[in-house]
């Protein structure tokens, strides 16, 4: 029989009725899965370009020597922003193993 252990926060209080159930498995044959839990205010975003998305379309032309047969065009976009972890204690990675 397996014993369920509550997942506790830093103060020793149960976290949202979560429990950890330890088990045994053959690690050589197990698939490993990662689950990431991210709490509110764990990270922040900074928009460096003030919401400006730049769409870029390149069509073939007579001065385009990289595409002499005018066989293709390209399209893409650019957006500048960055993310910053504000509180690493609010991000948890759980690894679990599963077998059939």
DSSP file (Angstrom, degrees, kcal/mol; ACC not computed):
  #  RESIDUE AA STRUCTURE BP1 BP2  ACC     N-H-->O    O-->H-N    N-H-->O    O-->H-N    TCO  KAPPA ALPHA  PHI   PSI    X-CA   Y-CA   Z-CA
    1    1 A X              0   0    0      0, 0.0     2,-0.4     0, 0.0     0, 0.0   0.000 360.0 360.0 360.0 140.1    0.0    0.0    0.0
    2    2 A X        -     0   0    0     19,-0.0     2,-0.5     1,-0.0    21,-0.1  -0.740 360.0-136.3 -97.5 139.4    1.3    3.5   -0.9
    3    3 A X        -     0   0    0     -2,-0.4    19,-0.7    19,-0.1     2,-0.4  -0.818  14.9-138.7 -95.5 129.6    1.3    6.3    1.5
    4    4 A X  E     -A   21   0A   0     -2,-0.5     2,-0.5    17,-0.2    17,-0.2  -0.742  16.7-163.3 -87.9 132.5    0.1    9.7    0.2
    5    5 A X  E     -A   20   0A   0     15,-2.8    15,-3.8    -2,-0.4     2,-0.1  -0.963  19.3-122.2-117.0 128.5    2.1   12.7    1.4
    6    6 A X  E     -A   19   0A   0     -2,-0.5     2,-0.5    13,-0.3    13,-0.3  -0.391  23.5-119.9 -68.2 146.0    0.8   16.2    1.1
    7    7 A X  E     -     0   0A   0     11,-1.7     8,-2.6     8,-0.2     2,-0.3  -0.769  37.2-157.5 -84.0 126.5    2.8   18.7   -0.9
    8    8 A X  E     -A   14   0A   0     -2,-0.5     6,-0.2     6,-0.2     2,-0.1  -0.774  10.1-134.8-111.6 149.7    3.8   21.6    1.5
    9    9 A X    >   -     0   0    0      4,-2.5     3,-1.9    -2,-0.3    -1,-0.1  -0.227  48.9 -80.5 -85.2-173.9    4.8   25.2    1.0
   10   10 A X  T 3  S+     0   0    0      1,-0.3    -1,-0.0     2,-0.1    -2,-0.0   0.771 132.2  52.6 -61.6 -26.5    7.7   26.8    2.8
   11   11 A X  T 3  S-     0   0    0      2,-0.1    -1,-0.3     1,-0.0    -3,-0.0   0.466 120.7-106.8 -88.7  -1.1    5.5   27.4    5.9
   12   12 A X  S <  S+     0   0    0     -3,-1.9     2,-0.3     1,-0.3    -2,-0.1   0.615  75.2 135.9  87.5  13.1    4.6   23.7    6.0
   13   13 A X        -     0   0    0      1,-0.1    -4,-2.5     0, 0.0    -1,-0.3  -0.732  63.0-100.2 -94.7 143.5    1.0   24.2    4.8
   14   14 A X  E     -A    8   0A   0     -2,-0.3     2,-0.8    -6,-0.2    -6,-0.2  -0.320  34.0-128.2 -60.4 141.9   -0.6   21.9    2.2
   15   15 A X  E >  S-     0   0A   0     -8,-2.6     3,-2.2     3,-0.2    -8,-0.2  -0.843  70.7 -41.7 -98.8 107.9   -0.7   23.4   -1.3
   16   16 A X  E 3  S-     0   0A   0     -2,-0.8    -1,-0.2     1,-0.3    -2,-0.0   0.803 107.8 -62.1  45.2  44.4   -4.1   23.4   -2.9
   17   17 A X  E 3  S+     0   0A   0      1,-0.2    -1,-0.3   -10,-0.1     2,-0.2   0.779  92.2 159.0  56.5  30.2   -4.9   19.8   -1.6
   18   18 A X  E <   -     0   0A   0     -3,-2.2   -11,-1.7   -11,-0.3     2,-0.3  -0.567  19.7-168.1 -82.6 146.6   -2.0   18.4   -3.6
   19   19 A X  E     -A    6   0A   0    -13,-0.3     2,-0.5    -2,-0.2   -13,-0.3  -0.973  17.1-139.5-134.7 152.8   -0.5   15.1   -2.7
   20   20 A X  E     -A    5   0A   0    -15,-3.8   -15,-2.8    -2,-0.3     2,-0.6  -0.946  14.2-166.2-109.5 126.7    2.6   13.2   -3.6
   21   21 A X  E     -A    4   0A   0     -2,-0.5   -17,-0.2   -17,-0.2     2,-0.1  -0.902  11.8-151.0-116.4 101.7    2.2    9.4   -4.1
   22   22 A X        +     0   0    0    -19,-0.7     2,-0.3    -2,-0.6   -19,-0.1  -0.403  23.8 167.6 -70.9 148.6    5.5    7.6   -4.3
   23   23 A X        -     0   0    0     -2,-0.1     2,-0.4   -21,-0.1    -1,-0.0  -0.883  31.2-111.3-147.4 178.6    5.7    4.5   -6.3
   24   24 A X        +     0   0    0     -2,-0.3     2,-0.3     2,-0.0     0, 0.0  -0.927  35.8 160.7-119.2 146.0    8.2    2.1   -7.8
   25   25 A X        -     0   0    0     -2,-0.4     2,-1.1    73,-0.0     3,-0.1  -0.978  49.9 -96.8-154.3 160.4    9.0    1.6  -11.4
   26   26 A X    >>  -     0   0    0     -2,-0.3     3,-1.6     1,-0.2     4,-0.6  -0.749  36.0-160.1 -81.6 102.5   11.7    0.1  -13.6
   27   27 A X  G >4 S+     0   0    0     -2,-1.1     3,-0.5     1,-0.3    -1,-0.2   0.765  84.6  63.3 -60.3 -28.1   13.6    3.3  -14.4
   28   28 A X  G 34 S+     0   0    0      1,-0.2    -1,-0.3    -3,-0.1    -2,-0.0   0.796 113.3  33.6 -67.9 -27.1   15.3    1.8  -17.5
   29   29 A X  G <4 S+     0   0    0     -3,-1.6    -1,-0.2     2,-0.1     2,-0.2   0.366  97.0 109.0-108.3   3.0   11.9    1.3  -19.2
   30   30 A X    <<  -     0   0    0     -4,-0.6     2,-0.4    -3,-0.5    69,-0.2  -0.557  63.1-134.0 -86.5 144.4   10.0    4.4  -17.9
   31   31 A X  E     -B   98   0B   0     67,-2.8    67,-2.1    -2,-0.2     2,-0.5  -0.822  23.2-141.1 -88.4 133.7    9.1    7.4  -19.9
   32   32 A X  E     -B   97   0B   0     -2,-0.4     2,-0.4    65,-0.2    65,-0.2  -0.856  18.6-171.0-101.8 130.1    9.9   10.6  -18.0
   33   33 A X  E     -B   96   0B   0     63,-3.1    63,-2.8    -2,-0.5     2,-0.4  -0.943   9.7-149.5-121.1 140.7    7.5   13.5  -18.1
   34   34 A X  E     -B   95   0B   0     -2,-0.4     2,-0.4    61,-0.2    61,-0.2  -0.910   9.4-171.3-110.4 137.6    8.0   17.1  -16.9
   35   35 A X  E     -B   94   0B   0     59,-2.8    59,-3.3    -2,-0.4     2,-0.5  -0.997   8.8-155.8-124.9 130.3    5.2   19.3  -15.6
   36   36 A X  E     -B   93   0B   0     -2,-0.4     2,-0.5    57,-0.2    57,-0.2  -0.930   2.8-162.8-111.5 125.5    5.8   22.9  -14.8
   37   37 A X  E     -B   92   0B   0     55,-3.1    55,-2.5    -2,-0.5     2,-0.5  -0.924   7.8-171.3-105.6 126.6    3.6   24.8  -12.4
   38   38 A X  E     -B   91   0B   0     -2,-0.5    53,-0.2    53,-0.2     2,-0.1  -0.975   7.6-153.6-124.3 120.1    3.8   28.6  -12.5
   39   39 A X    >   -     0   0    0     51,-2.7     3,-1.5    -2,-0.5     4,-0.3  -0.411  38.0 -74.5 -87.0 165.4    2.1   30.7   -9.9
   40   40 A X  T 3  S+     0   0    0      1,-0.3    -1,-0.2     2,-0.1     0, 0.0  -0.289 117.6  14.3 -58.2 140.7    0.9   34.3  -10.4
   41   41 A X  T 3  S+     0   0    0      2,-0.2    -1,-0.3    -3,-0.1    49,-0.1   0.678  85.3 125.6  65.1  21.4    3.6   36.9  -10.4
   42   42 A X  S <  S+     0   0    0     -3,-1.5    44,-2.3    48,-0.2    45,-1.9   0.810  79.0  12.6 -75.3 -29.9    6.4   34.3  -11.0
   43   43 A X  E     -C   85   0C   0     42,-0.3     2,-0.3    -4,-0.3    42,-0.2  -0.939  67.7-147.0-142.7 163.7    7.6   36.1  -14.1
   44   44 A X  E     -C   84   0C   0     40,-2.6    40,-2.5    -2,-0.3     2,-0.4  -0.941   9.0-141.1-132.0 155.3    7.1   39.4  -15.8
   45   45 A X  E     -C   83   0C   0     -2,-0.3     2,-0.5    38,-0.2    38,-0.2  -0.927   7.0-161.3-117.1 141.2    7.2   40.5  -19.5
   46   46 A X  E     -C   82   0C   0     36,-2.7    36,-2.1    -2,-0.4     2,-0.9  -0.985  12.1-146.6-122.6 121.1    8.6   43.7  -20.9
   47   47 A X  E >   -C   81   0C   0     -2,-0.5     3,-0.7    34,-0.2    34,-0.2  -0.769  16.8-178.1 -86.8 105.1    7.5   44.9  -24.3
   48   48 A X  T 3  S+     0   0    0     -2,-0.9    33,-0.2    32,-0.7    -1,-0.2   0.701  81.3  44.6 -78.2 -19.7   10.6   46.5  -25.8
   49   49 A X  T >  S-     0   0    0     31,-1.3     3,-1.2    -3,-0.1    -1,-0.2   0.242 109.2-116.5-110.7  12.4    8.9   47.5  -29.0
   50   50 A X  T <  S-     0   0    0     -3,-0.7     3,-0.1     1,-0.3    -2,-0.1   0.877  75.2 -52.0  53.4  44.6    5.7   48.9  -27.5
   51   51 A X  T 3  S+     0   0    0     29,-0.3     2,-0.7     1,-0.2    -1,-0.3   0.572  95.3 147.6  77.5   9.5    3.5   46.3  -29.2
   52   52 A X    <   -     0   0    0     -3,-1.2     2,-0.5    28,-0.1    28,-0.4  -0.696  28.7-166.5 -84.8 118.5    4.8   46.9  -32.7
   53   53 A X        -     0   0    0     -2,-0.7     2,-0.7    26,-0.1    26,-0.2  -0.910   9.8-149.7-101.3 127.2    4.8   43.8  -34.8
   54   54 A X  E     -D   78   0D   0     24,-2.5    24,-1.9    -2,-0.5     2,-0.4  -0.875   6.8-160.0-101.7 116.5    6.9   44.1  -38.0
   55   55 A X  E     -D   77   0D   0     -2,-0.7     2,-0.5    22,-0.2    22,-0.2  -0.806   8.0-165.6 -92.9 134.8    5.6   42.0  -40.9
   56   56 A X  E     +D   76   0D   0     20,-2.8    20,-2.4    -2,-0.4     2,-0.5  -0.985   9.3 179.8-126.9 123.9    8.2   41.5  -43.6
   57   57 A X  E     -D   75   0D   0     -2,-0.5     2,-0.6    18,-0.2    18,-0.2  -0.991   7.0-166.7-125.5 124.3    7.4   40.2  -47.1
   58   58 A X  E     -D   74   0D   0     16,-3.0    16,-2.2    -2,-0.5     2,-0.3  -0.951   6.9-172.6-112.7 120.1   10.1   39.7  -49.7
   59   59 A X        -     0   0    0     -2,-0.6    14,-0.1    14,-0.2     2,-0.1  -0.832  32.8 -98.2-109.0 150.6    9.0   39.1  -53.3
   60   60 A X        +     0   0    0     -2,-0.3     2,-0.3    12,-0.1    13,-0.1  -0.359  48.8 170.4 -68.0 145.3   11.4   38.2  -56.1
   61   61 A X    >   -     0   0    0      6,-0.1     3,-1.3     3,-0.1     6,-0.2  -0.874  49.1 -92.5-145.0 177.7   12.6   41.0  -58.3
   62   62 A X  T 3  S+     0   0    0     -2,-0.3    -2,-0.0     1,-0.3    -1,-0.0   0.779 122.9  51.3 -68.6 -26.6   15.1   41.7  -61.1
   63   63 A X  T 3  S+     0   0    0      1,-0.1     2,-1.1     2,-0.0    -1,-0.3   0.431  84.0 102.2 -89.3   1.8   17.7   42.8  -58.6
   64   64 A X    X   +     0   0    0     -3,-1.3     3,-0.7     1,-0.2     6,-0.2  -0.723  41.6 172.1 -89.8  96.2   17.4   39.7  -56.5
   65   65 A X  G >  S+     0   0    0     -2,-1.1     3,-0.6     1,-0.2    -1,-0.2   0.647  71.6  67.5 -80.4 -14.6   20.4   37.5  -57.5
   66   66 A X  G 3  S+     0   0    0      1,-0.3    -1,-0.2     2,-0.1     2,-0.1   0.639 110.2  36.1 -77.2 -12.6   19.7   34.9  -54.7
   67   67 A X  G X  S+     0   0    0     -3,-0.7     3,-1.9    -6,-0.2    -1,-0.3  -0.529  70.9 163.7-135.8  64.9   16.5   33.9  -56.5
   68   68 A X  T <  S+     0   0    0     -3,-0.6    -1,-0.1     1,-0.3    -2,-0.1   0.728  77.1  47.7 -65.2 -22.2   17.4   34.2  -60.3
   69   69 A X  T 3  S-     0   0    0     -4,-0.1    -1,-0.3     3,-0.0    -4,-0.1   0.356 105.1-125.7 -98.3   6.7   14.4   32.1  -61.5
   70   70 A X    <   +     0   0    0     -3,-1.9    -2,-0.1    -6,-0.2   -10,-0.1   0.906  61.0 144.6  51.2  48.0   11.9   34.0  -59.3
   71   71 A X        +     0   0    0      1,-0.1     2,-0.3     0, 0.0    -1,-0.1   0.674  54.8  25.9 -91.5 -18.8   10.7   30.7  -57.7
   72   72 A X        -     0   0    0     -5,-0.1     2,-0.3     2,-0.0   -12,-0.1  -0.975  50.9-160.8-147.6 158.1   10.0   31.8  -54.2
   73   73 A X        -     0   0    0     -2,-0.3     2,-0.3   -14,-0.1   -14,-0.2  -0.853  18.9-141.4-125.1 163.9    9.0   34.6  -51.9
   74   74 A X  E     -D   58   0D   0    -16,-2.2   -16,-3.0    -2,-0.3     2,-0.3  -0.957  13.7-174.9-129.1 151.2    9.5   34.8  -48.1
   75   75 A X  E     +D   57   0D   0     -2,-0.3     2,-0.3   -18,-0.2   -18,-0.2  -0.995  17.5 142.5-141.6 143.8    7.3   36.2  -45.3
   76   76 A X  E     -D   56   0D   0    -20,-2.4   -20,-2.8    -2,-0.3     2,-0.3  -0.933  30.2-129.8-162.4-176.6    8.0   36.6  -41.6
   77   77 A X  E     -D   55   0D   0     -2,-0.3     2,-0.4   -22,-0.2   -22,-0.2  -0.973   7.2-152.8-146.2 159.1    7.5   38.8  -38.6
   78   78 A X  E     +D   54   0D   0    -24,-1.9   -24,-2.5    -2,-0.3     2,-0.3  -0.992  13.0 172.7-134.3 141.8    9.5   40.3  -35.8
   79   79 A X        -     0   0    0     -2,-0.4     2,-0.6   -26,-0.2   -26,-0.1  -0.958  20.0-145.9-147.2 129.8    8.5   41.3  -32.3
   80   80 A X        +     0   0    0    -28,-0.4   -31,-1.3    -2,-0.3   -32,-0.7  -0.872  40.7 124.8-102.4 121.2   10.9   42.5  -29.5
   81   81 A X  E     -C   47   0C   0     -2,-0.6     2,-0.3   -34,-0.2   -34,-0.2  -0.961  35.1-150.4-157.9 169.2   10.1   41.6  -25.9
   82   82 A X  E     -C   46   0C   0    -36,-2.1   -36,-2.7    -2,-0.3     2,-0.4  -0.976   5.8-143.6-143.5 158.2   11.8   39.9  -23.0
   83   83 A X  E     -C   45   0C   0     -2,-0.3     2,-0.4   -38,-0.2   -38,-0.2  -0.928  12.4-166.4-122.1 149.2   10.7   37.8  -20.0
   84   84 A X  E     -C   44   0C   0    -40,-2.5   -40,-2.6    -2,-0.4     2,-0.5  -0.999  23.7-125.1-137.7 131.6   12.2   37.9  -16.5
   85   85 A X  E     +C   43   0C   0     -2,-0.4   -42,-0.3   -42,-0.2     3,-0.2  -0.661  28.0 179.5 -73.9 123.2   11.8   35.5  -13.6
   86   86 A X  S    S+     0   0    0    -44,-2.3     2,-0.3    -2,-0.5   -43,-0.2   0.792  72.8  15.4 -95.0 -34.6   10.6   37.6  -10.7
   87   87 A X    >   -     0   0    0    -45,-1.9     3,-2.0     1,-0.1    -1,-0.3  -0.800  59.2-170.7-146.6  97.8   10.2   34.9   -8.0
   88   88 A X  G >  S+     0   0    0     -2,-0.3     3,-1.6     1,-0.3    -1,-0.1   0.750  84.4  69.4 -63.3 -24.2   11.8   31.5   -8.7
   89   89 A X  G 3  S+     0   0    0      1,-0.3    -1,-0.3     3,-0.0   -47,-0.1   0.638  91.9  61.5 -69.5 -11.5   10.1   30.0   -5.6
   90   90 A X  G <  S+     0   0    0     -3,-2.0   -51,-2.7   -48,-0.1     2,-0.5   0.279  92.6  76.1 -96.4  10.2    6.8   30.4   -7.5
   91   91 A X  E <   -B   38   0B   0     -3,-1.6     2,-0.4   -53,-0.2   -53,-0.2  -0.987  60.5-179.4-123.4 124.4    7.9   28.0  -10.3
   92   92 A X  E     -B   37   0B   0    -55,-2.5   -55,-3.1    -2,-0.5     2,-0.5  -0.977  14.4-157.1-126.7 134.1    8.0   24.3   -9.7
   93   93 A X  E     -B   36   0B   0     -2,-0.4     2,-0.5   -57,-0.2   -57,-0.2  -0.955  10.7-166.4-109.3 126.1    9.1   21.5  -12.0
   94   94 A X  E     -B   35   0B   0    -59,-3.3   -59,-2.8    -2,-0.5     2,-0.5  -0.947   2.3-160.9-111.5 127.8    7.7   18.1  -11.3
   95   95 A X  E     +B   34   0B   0     -2,-0.5     2,-0.3   -61,-0.2   -61,-0.2  -0.923  13.1 179.8-107.8 134.0    9.2   15.0  -13.0
   96   96 A X  E     -B   33   0B   0    -63,-2.8   -63,-3.1    -2,-0.5     2,-0.4  -0.951  17.6-141.8-132.5 153.5    7.2   11.8  -13.1
   97   97 A X  E     -B   32   0B   0     -2,-0.3     2,-0.4   -65,-0.2   -65,-0.2  -0.900  18.2-177.4-114.9 143.0    7.8    8.4  -14.6
   98   98 A X  E     +B   31   0B   0    -67,-2.1   -67,-2.8    -2,-0.4     2,-0.3  -1.000   4.8 179.9-141.5 141.4    5.3    6.2  -16.3
   99   99 A X              0   0    0     -2,-0.4   -69,-0.1   -69,-0.2   -72,-0.0  -0.917 360.0 360.0-132.0 161.2    5.4    2.7  -17.8
  100  100 A X              0   0    0     -2,-0.3   -70,-0.1     0, 0.0    -1,-0.0   0.426 360.0 360.0 -90.2 360.0    2.8    0.6  -19.5
